[in-house]
Amino acid sequence: MVKTLRLLLLPVLLNLLLAGCAPAEPAVLRLATTTSTADSGLLEVLLPTFEEEFNARVDVVAVGTGQAIELGQNGDADVILVHARAREDEFVAAGFGLARSDVMFNDFIVVGPHADPARIQGLATAAEAFAAIAAAEARFASRGDDSGTHTKELSVWTLEPSPDQGWYLSLGQGMGETLQFANERRAYTLADRGTYLAQRDNLPDLMILFGGESIAENPDAKLYNAYGVIPVNPELHEGIQAELAQQFVEWLTSVETQKQIGSYGVDRFGQPLFYPDSAAYRRAHP
């Protein structure tokens, strides 16, 4: 009787033991970020390390900065990684985000057709380049998507153009799609350098016409492009993965991850696509 009972209980005990040894299901972190971090390939390189270290799965929604911020405001993201500083500060000041942390920077450039019909190459500022494009009524592809890049573009125009003018084309698309459109239509566009370099091989009819071949050669400091990470305030919405979001912020801004950011692209392009800029990295590399 006792032996029979033991035999009956053995599978139950084994199942309990195996259940105790089974790895926990990964937690899901919802990251709302810009198309540039995805289109450049950076996230594809970085995120597997975080997922393995924290037993997590990062669900990435890559949209314009305005949409990413809206996802955070609505509680549809746990953390946002964006690049429009004034809007980031407003997000935190309004209580939607806990705190903003510097992550990295690159710069914007103006790319366009090799013929350069507006003759912008060699001009001193992006505003002068945009004015020349407007004067020539040369085709200009605007993202038109409320992104950080679109916000930067609007800040450069002396007189904001309208799609009614014909030459100004507002697309409502991400960076990669806008570059492809500009390539096909021989149009100018404002792009972050990282995405352009990552996709340059597929853009044979575009070249950098303003901004130089590296960030050191960019003559216009207004085209500096800083990225910040902000965990969403868990007090405003149920289901926010607050602890995991904070772990992501600390991991992303750590010296080790920052070094990985700074090395991304160097072997292929001879320069980083993004430059590390967290407080921890700056302390370690004054």
C-alpha positions as CSV (number, residue, x, y, z in Angstrom):
1,M,0.0,0.0,0.0
2,V,2.7,2.4,1.0
3,K,4.8,1.5,-2.0
4,T,1.8,2.0,-4.3
5,L,1.2,5.4,-2.8
6,R,4.8,6.4,-3.3
7,L,4.6,5.4,-7.0
8,L,1.5,7.4,-7.4
9,L,3.0,10.5,-5.8
10,L,6.3,10.2,-7.7
11,P,5.0,11.9,-10.9
12,V,3.4,14.7,-8.9
13,L,6.6,15.4,-7.0
14,L,8.6,15.3,-10.3
15,N,6.3,17.7,-11.9
16,L,6.5,20.1,-8.9
17,L,10.3,19.8,-9.0
18,L,10.5,20.5,-12.7
19,A,8.1,23.4,-12.3
20,G,10.3,24.9,-9.7
21,C,13.3,24.6,-11.9
22,A,11.6,26.0,-15.1
23,P,12.7,29.5,-16.0
24,A,10.2,32.3,-15.3
25,E,8.4,33.8,-18.2
26,P,10.1,36.9,-19.4
27,A,8.6,40.2,-18.4
28,V,7.5,42.5,-21.2
29,L,8.9,46.1,-21.5
30,R,7.0,48.4,-23.9
31,L,9.5,50.8,-25.5
32,A,8.2,53.7,-27.5
33,T,11.0,55.2,-29.5
34,T,11.9,57.1,-32.7
35,T,12.2,55.5,-36.1
36,S,15.9,56.5,-36.2
37,T,16.9,54.2,-33.3
38,A,15.3,51.3,-35.2
39,D,16.1,52.2,-38.8
40,S,19.8,52.7,-37.9
41,G,19.9,49.2,-36.6
42,L,21.1,50.3,-33.1
43,L,18.3,48.7,-31.1
44,E,18.7,45.4,-32.9
45,V,22.3,45.3,-31.6
46,L,21.6,46.6,-28.1
47,L,18.4,45.0,-26.9
48,P,19.3,41.3,-26.9
49,T,21.9,42.0,-24.1
50,F,19.2,43.7,-21.9
51,E,16.7,40.9,-22.6
52,E,19.1,38.2,-21.6
53,E,20.4,40.0,-18.5
54,F,16.9,40.9,-17.1
55,N,14.9,37.9,-18.5
56,A,12.8,40.4,-20.4
57,R,11.3,40.9,-23.8
58,V,11.3,44.4,-25.2
59,D,8.4,45.2,-27.5
60,V,9.5,48.2,-29.6
61,V,7.1,50.7,-31.2
62,A,9.2,52.8,-33.5
63,V,7.3,56.0,-34.4
64,G,7.9,59.7,-34.5
65,T,8.8,61.4,-31.2
66,G,5.4,63.1,-31.0
67,Q,3.6,59.7,-31.3
68,A,6.1,58.1,-28.9
69,I,5.4,60.8,-26.3
70,E,1.7,60.3,-26.8
71,L,2.0,56.6,-26.2
72,G,3.7,57.4,-22.9
73,Q,1.0,59.9,-21.9
74,N,-1.7,57.3,-22.6
75,G,0.1,54.6,-20.6
76,D,0.7,52.5,-23.8
77,A,4.4,52.4,-23.1
78,D,6.6,51.8,-20.0
79,V,9.5,53.9,-21.2
80,I,10.2,56.3,-24.1
81,L,13.5,57.0,-25.9
82,V,13.1,60.2,-28.0
83,H,14.8,63.3,-29.4
84,A,13.0,66.6,-29.0
85,R,14.3,68.1,-25.8
86,A,11.7,70.8,-25.2
87,R,8.9,68.2,-25.6
88,E,10.7,65.8,-23.3
89,D,11.0,68.4,-20.6
90,E,7.3,69.2,-21.0
91,F,6.4,65.5,-20.7
92,V,8.3,65.3,-17.4
93,A,7.0,68.7,-16.1
94,A,3.4,67.6,-16.7
95,G,4.0,64.5,-14.6
96,F,3.7,61.9,-17.4
97,G,7.4,60.9,-17.0
98,L,9.5,60.4,-13.9
99,A,12.8,61.9,-15.0
100,R,14.8,62.4,-18.2
101,S,18.2,61.0,-18.6
102,D,20.7,61.9,-21.4
103,V,21.6,58.9,-23.6
104,M,23.4,59.8,-26.8
105,F,23.6,62.3,-29.6
106,N,24.3,62.6,-33.3
107,D,23.4,65.3,-35.8
108,F,21.1,66.2,-38.6
109,I,22.2,66.6,-42.2
110,V,20.6,67.8,-45.4
111,V,20.8,65.2,-48.2
112,G,19.6,65.7,-51.8
113,P,20.2,64.9,-55.4
114,H,23.8,64.9,-56.8
115,A,22.9,67.8,-59.2
116,D,22.1,70.0,-56.1
117,P,19.6,72.2,-58.1
118,A,19.3,74.7,-55.2
119,R,23.1,75.0,-54.8
120,I,23.2,74.4,-51.1
121,Q,26.6,72.7,-50.9
122,G,29.1,75.0,-49.2
123,L,26.5,77.3,-47.4
124,A,27.2,78.3,-43.8
125,T,24.0,77.3,-42.1
126,A,21.0,75.0,-42.5
127,A,18.7,78.0,-42.5
128,E,20.6,79.4,-45.6
129,A,20.3,75.9,-47.2
130,F,16.6,75.8,-46.6
131,A,16.1,79.3,-47.9
132,A,18.0,78.4,-51.1
133,I,15.8,75.3,-51.6
134,A,12.7,77.5,-51.1
135,A,13.9,80.1,-53.5
136,A,14.7,77.5,-56.2
137,E,11.4,75.7,-55.4
138,A,13.3,72.5,-55.5
139,R,11.5,69.4,-54.2
140,F,11.8,68.9,-50.4
141,A,10.5,65.8,-48.7
142,S,9.3,66.6,-45.1
143,R,8.6,63.7,-42.7
144,G,5.5,65.7,-41.7
145,D,4.9,63.2,-38.8
146,D,5.4,65.3,-35.6
147,S,8.7,63.5,-35.0
148,G,11.8,65.0,-33.5
149,T,13.3,65.3,-37.0
150,H,10.1,67.1,-38.2
151,T,10.2,69.4,-35.2
152,K,13.9,70.2,-36.0
153,E,13.1,70.8,-39.6
154,L,10.3,73.3,-38.7
155,S,12.7,75.2,-36.4
156,V,15.1,75.7,-39.3
157,W,12.8,77.3,-41.9
158,T,12.8,81.1,-41.8
159,L,9.4,81.0,-43.5
160,E,7.6,77.7,-43.0
161,P,6.5,76.4,-46.4
162,S,3.2,74.8,-47.3
163,P,2.4,71.6,-49.3
164,D,0.1,73.9,-51.4
165,Q,3.3,75.3,-52.9
166,G,3.9,72.1,-54.8
167,W,7.6,71.7,-54.2
168,Y,7.2,71.0,-50.4
169,L,6.1,67.4,-49.9
170,S,4.7,66.5,-46.5
171,L,4.7,62.7,-46.2
172,G,3.7,61.6,-42.7
173,Q,6.3,58.9,-42.8
174,G,9.3,57.7,-40.8
175,M,12.9,58.5,-41.5
176,G,13.7,55.4,-43.6
177,E,10.6,55.8,-45.8
178,T,11.3,59.5,-46.2
179,L,14.8,58.9,-47.4
180,Q,13.6,56.3,-49.9
181,F,11.0,58.8,-51.2
182,A,13.6,61.5,-51.5
183,N,15.9,59.1,-53.4
184,E,13.1,58.2,-55.8
185,R,11.9,61.8,-56.4
186,R,15.4,63.4,-56.4
187,A,14.3,65.6,-53.4
188,Y,16.1,67.2,-50.5
189,T,15.3,66.1,-47.0
190,L,16.6,66.6,-43.4
191,A,17.8,63.3,-41.9
192,D,19.6,62.2,-38.9
193,R,23.1,61.1,-39.9
194,G,22.8,57.7,-38.3
195,T,19.8,56.6,-40.3
196,Y,21.2,58.0,-43.6
197,L,24.6,56.2,-43.1
198,A,22.8,53.0,-42.2
199,Q,20.7,53.1,-45.4
200,R,23.1,54.9,-47.8
201,D,23.8,51.9,-49.9
202,N,20.2,51.8,-50.9
203,L,20.1,55.5,-51.7
204,P,22.2,55.9,-54.8
205,D,20.7,59.1,-55.9
206,L,21.2,61.0,-52.6
207,M,24.3,62.5,-51.1
208,I,25.1,64.7,-48.1
209,L,24.9,68.3,-49.3
210,F,25.0,70.1,-46.0
211,G,26.5,68.9,-42.7
212,G,29.8,67.5,-43.8
213,E,31.0,63.9,-43.8
214,S,31.1,63.7,-40.0
215,I,29.6,65.5,-37.0
216,A,33.0,67.2,-36.5
217,E,32.6,68.8,-40.0
218,N,29.0,70.0,-39.5
219,P,29.1,73.8,-39.5
220,D,25.8,74.4,-37.9
221,A,25.5,73.6,-34.1
222,K,21.7,74.0,-34.5
223,L,21.7,70.5,-36.1
224,Y,22.9,68.8,-32.9
225,N,20.5,65.9,-32.1
226,A,20.3,64.7,-28.5
227,Y,18.3,61.6,-27.3
228,G,16.8,61.2,-23.9
229,V,15.1,58.2,-22.1
230,I,12.2,58.7,-19.7
231,P,10.3,56.1,-17.7
232,V,6.5,56.6,-17.7
233,N,4.9,57.6,-14.4
234,P,3.3,54.4,-13.0
235,E,0.9,56.4,-10.8
236,L,-1.1,57.6,-13.8
237,H,-1.8,54.2,-15.4
238,E,-2.2,50.6,-14.3
239,G,0.1,47.9,-15.6
240,I,3.2,50.1,-16.1
241,Q,6.3,48.0,-15.6
242,A,8.0,50.6,-13.5
243,E,10.8,48.5,-12.0
244,L,11.8,47.1,-15.3
245,A,11.6,50.5,-17.0
246,Q,14.0,51.9,-14.4
247,Q,16.3,48.9,-14.9
248,F,16.3,49.7,-18.6
249,V,17.2,53.3,-18.0
250,E,20.0,52.3,-15.7
251,W,21.3,49.7,-18.2
252,L,21.0,52.0,-21.2
253,T,22.9,54.8,-19.4
254,S,25.6,52.5,-17.9
255,V,29.2,52.9,-19.0
256,E,29.2,49.4,-20.6
257,T,26.1,50.0,-22.8
258,Q,27.3,53.5,-23.6
259,K,30.6,52.1,-24.9
260,Q,28.5,49.7,-27.1
261,I,26.5,52.7,-28.4
262,G,29.8,54.6,-29.2
263,S,31.3,51.7,-31.1
264,Y,28.2,51.0,-33.3
265,G,28.9,51.8,-36.9
266,V,32.6,52.5,-36.6
267,D,33.7,49.4,-38.3
268,R,31.4,50.0,-41.3
269,F,31.3,53.7,-41.6
270,G,34.5,54.9,-39.9
271,Q,32.5,56.8,-37.4
272,P,29.8,56.1,-34.7
273,L,26.2,56.5,-35.7
274,F,25.5,57.8,-32.2
275,Y,27.8,59.2,-29.5
276,P,27.4,58.2,-25.9
277,D,26.3,61.0,-23.6
278,S,24.9,59.6,-20.3
279,A,26.0,61.2,-17.0
280,A,27.7,58.0,-16.0
281,Y,29.7,57.9,-19.3
282,R,30.7,61.6,-19.0
283,R,31.9,61.0,-15.5
284,A,34.0,58.0,-16.7
285,H,35.3,60.0,-19.7
286,P,35.6,63.7,-18.7
